[in-house]
Amino acid sequence: MALMITDECINCDVCEPECPNDAISLGELHYDIDPHKCTECVGHFDEPQCVQICPVACIPVDPQHTESRETLWQKFHRLQRVAG
Protein backbone atom coordinates (compact mmCIF):
# COMPACT_ATOMS: atom_id res chain seq x y z
CA MET A 1 0.00 0.00 0.00
CA ALA A 2 1.09 3.49 -0.62
CA LEU A 3 0.24 6.30 1.71
CA MET A 4 -1.48 9.55 0.83
CA ILE A 5 -1.63 13.03 2.33
CA THR A 6 -5.10 14.42 2.88
CA ASP A 7 -6.45 17.97 2.65
CA GLU A 8 -5.85 18.36 6.39
CA CYS A 9 -2.14 18.84 5.61
CA ILE A 10 -0.86 22.14 7.02
CA ASN A 11 2.29 22.18 4.84
CA CYS A 12 4.55 22.12 7.89
CA ASP A 13 7.43 20.65 5.84
CA VAL A 14 8.37 17.93 8.36
CA CYS A 15 7.42 14.87 6.27
CA GLU A 16 9.35 15.53 3.07
CA PRO A 17 12.90 15.19 4.47
CA GLU A 18 11.91 12.06 6.43
CA CYS A 19 10.98 10.02 3.34
CA PRO A 20 13.84 7.66 2.42
CA ASN A 21 12.43 7.17 -1.10
CA ASP A 22 11.93 10.84 -1.98
CA ALA A 23 8.25 10.05 -2.55
CA ILE A 24 6.96 13.24 -0.90
CA SER A 25 6.89 16.57 -2.70
CA LEU A 26 5.02 19.85 -2.43
CA GLY A 27 1.93 19.81 -4.63
CA GLU A 28 -0.36 22.66 -5.63
CA LEU A 29 -2.31 22.74 -2.35
CA HIS A 30 -0.35 20.53 0.03
CA TYR A 31 2.30 17.85 0.08
CA ASP A 32 1.71 14.76 -2.06
CA ILE A 33 3.07 11.22 -2.00
CA ASP A 34 4.07 9.49 -5.25
CA PRO A 35 2.53 6.00 -4.95
CA HIS A 36 5.16 4.61 -7.32
CA LYS A 37 7.92 5.55 -4.86
CA CYS A 38 6.15 5.00 -1.52
CA THR A 39 7.02 1.71 0.19
CA GLU A 40 5.61 2.76 3.57
CA CYS A 41 9.30 2.73 4.59
CA VAL A 42 9.51 -1.06 4.09
CA GLY A 43 13.20 -1.84 3.73
CA HIS A 44 14.23 1.28 5.63
CA PHE A 45 12.23 1.46 8.87
CA ASP A 46 9.66 -0.53 10.84
CA GLU A 47 7.07 2.25 10.59
CA PRO A 48 6.35 4.91 7.96
CA GLN A 49 8.42 7.89 9.05
CA CYS A 50 6.05 10.51 7.65
CA VAL A 51 3.16 9.07 9.67
CA GLN A 52 5.29 9.06 12.82
CA ILE A 53 6.27 12.70 12.51
CA CYS A 54 3.07 14.27 11.10
CA PRO A 55 1.63 16.67 13.70
CA VAL A 56 -1.92 16.57 12.29
CA ALA A 57 -2.24 12.85 11.45
CA CYS A 58 -3.17 13.43 7.82
CA ILE A 59 -1.30 10.50 6.22
CA PRO A 60 -3.52 7.41 5.88
CA VAL A 61 -3.18 4.42 3.57
CA ASP A 62 -4.23 5.28 0.02
CA PRO A 63 -7.17 2.96 -0.78
CA GLN A 64 -6.49 3.35 -4.50
CA HIS A 65 -2.97 1.90 -4.16
CA THR A 66 -3.22 -1.19 -1.98
CA GLU A 67 -0.15 -3.43 -1.99
CA SER A 68 0.95 -6.40 0.05
CA ARG A 69 4.07 -6.29 2.20
CA GLU A 70 5.77 -8.53 -0.39
CA THR A 71 4.92 -6.04 -3.14
CA LEU A 72 6.33 -3.21 -1.03
CA TRP A 73 9.56 -5.21 -0.59
CA GLN A 74 9.76 -5.70 -4.35
CA LYS A 75 9.22 -1.98 -4.92
CA PHE A 76 11.93 -1.20 -2.33
CA HIS A 77 14.42 -3.45 -4.17
CA ARG A 78 13.48 -1.95 -7.55
CA LEU A 79 13.92 1.59 -6.26
CA GLN A 80 17.29 0.71 -4.72
CA ARG A 81 18.54 -0.60 -8.08
CA VAL A 82 17.44 2.60 -9.81
CA ALA A 83 19.03 4.82 -7.12
CA GLY A 84 22.21 2.79 -6.92
N, CA, C and O of each residue as an XYZ file, in Angstrom:
336
protein
N       0.831     -1.173      0.000
C       0.000      0.000      0.000
C       0.876      1.236      0.000
O       1.930      1.279      0.635
N       0.434      2.194     -0.695
C       1.087      3.493     -0.621
C       0.282      4.349      0.345
O      -0.886      4.079      0.622
N       0.918      5.358      0.834
C       0.243      6.300      1.712
C      -0.195      7.506      0.896
O       0.234      7.690     -0.243
N      -1.047      8.317      1.487
C      -1.478      9.550      0.834
C      -1.562     10.649      1.885
O      -1.681     10.375      3.079
N      -1.498     11.889      1.428
C      -1.628     13.028      2.330
C      -2.963     13.687      2.023
O      -3.260     14.014      0.874
N      -3.756     13.875      3.057
C      -5.102     14.416      2.878
C      -5.101     15.953      2.904
O      -4.075     16.592      3.136
N      -6.281     16.512      2.659
C      -6.446     17.966      2.648
C      -6.208     18.610      4.010
O      -6.100     19.833      4.104
N      -6.125     17.805      5.064
C      -5.852     18.356      6.387
C      -4.391     18.786      6.553
O      -4.031     19.392      7.562
N      -3.562     18.473      5.570
C      -2.140     18.839      5.613
C      -1.992     20.350      5.814
O      -2.660     21.144      5.151
N      -1.109     20.730      6.734
C      -0.861     22.144      7.018
C       0.455     22.625      6.391
O       0.923     23.721      6.701
N       1.043     21.826      5.528
C       2.293     22.182      4.842
C       3.396     22.591      5.816
O       4.075     23.600      5.624
N       3.553     21.796      6.849
C       4.545     22.121      7.886
C       5.972     21.735      7.482
O       6.929     22.107      8.161
N       6.115     20.999      6.394
C       7.433     20.647      5.845
C       8.203     19.581      6.615
O       9.377     19.360      6.315
N       7.599     18.909      7.593
C       8.367     17.931      8.356
C       8.422     16.554      7.686
O       9.359     15.798      7.940
N       7.463     16.214      6.854
C       7.418     14.868      6.272
C       8.402     14.670      5.114
O       9.022     13.614      4.994
N       8.539     15.673      4.282
C       9.352     15.529      3.066
C      10.777     15.043      3.344
O      11.206     14.074      2.717
N      11.518     15.661      4.241
C      12.896     15.190      4.466
C      12.987     13.827      5.147
O      14.048     13.204      5.125
N      11.900     13.352      5.749
C      11.911     12.062      6.432
C      11.742     10.879      5.490
O      12.040      9.747      5.872
N      11.272     11.115      4.270
C      10.983     10.024      3.335
C      12.268      9.483      2.707
O      12.955     10.216      1.996
N      12.601      8.224      2.952
C      13.840      7.661      2.416
C      13.774      7.392      0.910
O      14.806      7.151      0.282
N      12.578      7.431      0.328
C      12.429      7.167     -1.104
C      12.169      8.422     -1.918
O      11.908      8.330     -3.117
N      12.234      9.580     -1.302
C      11.925     10.843     -1.977
C      10.564     10.803     -2.660
O      10.398     11.316     -3.767
N       9.590     10.187     -1.988
C       8.252     10.052     -2.552
C       7.357     11.244     -2.228
O       6.276     11.377     -2.803
N       7.786     12.107     -1.322
C       6.962     13.239     -0.895
C       7.476     14.522     -1.530
O       8.670     14.817     -1.506
N       6.535     15.280     -2.103
C       6.893     16.566     -2.696
C       5.736     17.537     -2.502
O       4.598     17.127     -2.272
N       6.039     18.824     -2.598
C       5.019     19.850     -2.428
C       4.170     19.912     -3.685
O       4.684     20.128     -4.782
N       2.866     19.721     -3.520
C       1.926     19.810     -4.628
C       1.349     21.208     -4.714
O       1.877     22.145     -4.115
N       0.255     21.347     -5.467
C      -0.357     22.662     -5.629
C      -0.968     23.186     -4.331
O      -0.844     24.371     -4.018
N      -1.629     22.306     -3.575
C      -2.308     22.742     -2.352
C      -1.624     22.267     -1.075
O      -1.654     22.955     -0.055
N      -1.014     21.098     -1.135
C      -0.349     20.527      0.027
C       0.639     19.481     -0.459
O       0.751     19.228     -1.658
N       1.345     18.884      0.465
C       2.303     17.849      0.084
C       1.590     16.640     -0.497
O       0.462     16.335     -0.112
N       2.243     15.955     -1.419
C       1.708     14.760     -2.064
C       2.723     13.631     -1.944
O       3.922     13.862     -1.790
N       2.210     12.400     -2.019
C       3.067     11.217     -2.000
C       2.929     10.504     -3.336
O       1.818     10.196     -3.768
N       4.047     10.243     -3.988
C       4.065      9.494     -5.247
C       3.885      8.017     -4.914
O       4.771      7.422     -4.299
N       2.762      7.407     -5.304
C       2.526      6.002     -4.947
C       3.507      5.035     -5.598
O       3.649      3.899     -5.147
N       4.181      5.477     -6.650
C       5.155      4.614     -7.318
C       6.481      4.560     -6.566
O       7.298      3.670     -6.803
N       6.694      5.513     -5.660
C       7.921      5.547     -4.861
C       7.693      5.177     -3.397
O       8.639      4.827     -2.692
N       6.447      5.253     -2.938
C       6.153      4.998     -1.525
C       6.155      3.500     -1.231
O       5.423      2.731     -1.855
N       6.990      3.099     -0.271
C       7.025      1.706      0.186
C       6.580      1.608      1.641
O       6.789      0.583      2.290
N       5.965      2.680      2.155
C       5.613      2.758      3.575
C       6.842      2.505      4.443
O       6.732      1.985      5.553
N       7.993      2.874      3.935
C       9.298      2.734      4.586
C       9.753      1.283      4.737
O      10.731      1.018      5.436
N       9.060      0.339      4.093
C       9.514     -1.059      4.087
C      10.920     -1.082      3.490
O      11.174     -0.484      2.445
N      11.813     -1.769      4.161
C      13.203     -1.842      3.726
C      14.091     -0.798      4.388
O      15.316     -0.922      4.376
N      13.481      0.220      4.961
C      14.233      1.284      5.631
C      13.950      1.325      7.125
O      14.873      1.365      7.939
N      12.656      1.315      7.484
C      12.231      1.461      8.875
C      11.075      0.513      9.169
O      10.461     -0.029      8.250
N      10.783      0.318     10.439
C       9.664     -0.531     10.835
C       8.314      0.154     10.657
O       7.298     -0.517     10.474
N       8.295      1.463     10.708
C       7.071      2.248     10.589
C       7.285      3.361      9.568
O       8.405      3.846      9.410
N       6.221      3.772      8.871
C       6.353      4.913      7.956
C       6.774      6.168      8.722
O       6.094      6.590      9.658
N       7.872      6.742      8.327
C       8.422      7.890      9.049
C       7.543      9.129      8.943
O       7.444      9.896      9.900
N       6.905      9.334      7.800
C       6.050     10.505      7.649
C       4.855     10.434      8.588
O       4.443     11.450      9.149
N       4.301      9.247      8.762
C       3.162      9.069      9.669
C       3.601      9.344     11.101
O       2.871      9.969     11.870
N       4.788      8.880     11.456
C       5.286      9.056     12.819
C       5.495     10.522     13.177
O       5.289     10.919     14.324
N       5.897     11.318     12.211
C       6.270     12.702     12.511
C       5.159     13.715     12.216
O       5.253     14.859     12.661
N       4.135     13.339     11.497
C       3.066     14.266     11.099
C       2.315     14.797     12.326
O       1.762     14.009     13.093
N       2.289     16.116     12.522
C       1.631     16.673     13.703
C       0.098     16.705     13.621
O      -0.570     16.899     14.636
N      -0.458     16.516     12.427
C      -1.919     16.571     12.288
C      -2.531     15.242     11.856
O      -3.729     15.180     11.577
N      -1.746     14.197     11.796
C      -2.236     12.847     11.449
C      -3.057     12.842     10.171
O      -4.203     12.393     10.159
N      -2.466     13.345      9.097
C      -3.175     13.429      7.824
C      -2.596     12.501      6.753
O      -2.735     12.771      5.559
N      -1.940     11.396      7.179
C      -1.299     10.498      6.215
C      -1.818      9.071      6.404
O      -1.185      8.260      7.080
N      -2.973      8.767      5.803
C      -3.517      7.408      5.880
C      -3.037      6.559      4.701
O      -2.336      7.043      3.812
N      -3.425      5.307      4.713
C      -3.181      4.417      3.575
C      -4.049      4.886      2.414
O      -5.212      5.238      2.609
N      -3.498      4.892      1.229
C      -4.233      5.279      0.023
C      -5.032      4.078     -0.468
O      -4.441      3.105     -0.935
N      -6.362      4.119     -0.375
C      -7.167      2.958     -0.776
C      -7.091      2.640     -2.269
O      -7.460      1.543     -2.687
N      -6.616      3.584     -3.066
C      -6.487      3.352     -4.504
C      -5.172      2.671     -4.866
O      -4.973      2.289     -6.019
N      -4.282      2.515     -3.905
C      -2.974      1.899     -4.161
C      -2.658      0.875     -3.074
O      -1.690      1.034     -2.331
N      -3.462     -0.160     -2.984
C      -3.220     -1.191     -1.978
C      -2.189     -2.185     -2.494
O      -2.268     -2.650     -3.631
N      -1.226     -2.501     -1.643
C      -0.153     -3.426     -1.988
C       0.160     -4.295     -0.776
O       0.040     -3.858      0.369
N       0.556     -5.509     -1.044
C       0.955     -6.402      0.048
C       2.354     -6.024      0.526
O       3.074     -5.285     -0.145
N       2.721     -6.534      1.683
C       4.075     -6.286      2.201
C       5.125     -6.824      1.225
O       6.175     -6.208      1.041
N       4.845     -7.964      0.603
C       5.773     -8.527     -0.391
C       5.943     -7.581     -1.583
O       7.054     -7.396     -2.080
N       4.848     -6.990     -2.034
C       4.917     -6.040     -3.141
C       5.720     -4.812     -2.743
O       6.489     -4.285     -3.547
N       5.549     -4.354     -1.515
C       6.326     -3.209     -1.031
C       7.810     -3.545     -0.977
O       8.643     -2.696     -1.296
N       8.159     -4.772     -0.579
C       9.564     -5.205     -0.585
C      10.114     -5.199     -2.009
O      11.237     -4.752     -2.239
N       9.330     -5.689     -2.957
C       9.758     -5.702     -4.353
C       9.985     -4.286     -4.869
O      10.960     -4.020     -5.573
N       9.076     -3.381     -4.512
C       9.224     -1.984     -4.920
C      10.481     -1.383     -4.291
O      11.222     -0.661     -4.957
N      10.725     -1.678     -3.007
C      11.930     -1.202     -2.329
C      13.179     -1.643     -3.090
O      14.067     -0.830     -3.348
N      13.254     -2.935     -3.455
C      14.425     -3.447     -4.174
C      14.556     -2.806     -5.556
O      15.665     -2.506     -5.997
N      13.448     -2.598     -6.229
C      13.481     -1.953     -7.552
C      13.979     -0.518     -7.427
O      14.814     -0.079     -8.219
N      13.476      0.211     -6.447
C      13.916      1.589     -6.259
C      15.382      1.672     -5.873
O      16.070      2.608     -6.280
N      15.873      0.722     -5.103
C      17.287      0.712     -4.722
C      18.188      0.477     -5.927
O      19.269      1.058     -6.021
N      17.746     -0.370     -6.845
C      18.536     -0.595     -8.075
C      18.601      0.652     -8.924
O      19.647      0.962     -9.494
N      17.489      1.379     -9.018
C      17.439      2.602     -9.808
C      18.306      3.687     -9.166
O      19.009      4.413     -9.869
N      18.259      3.801     -7.835
C      19.027      4.816     -7.124
C      20.512      4.475     -7.089
O      21.358      5.369     -7.072
N      20.824      3.196     -7.080
C      22.209      2.786     -6.919
C      22.899      2.645     -8.178
O      24.081      2.302     -8.199
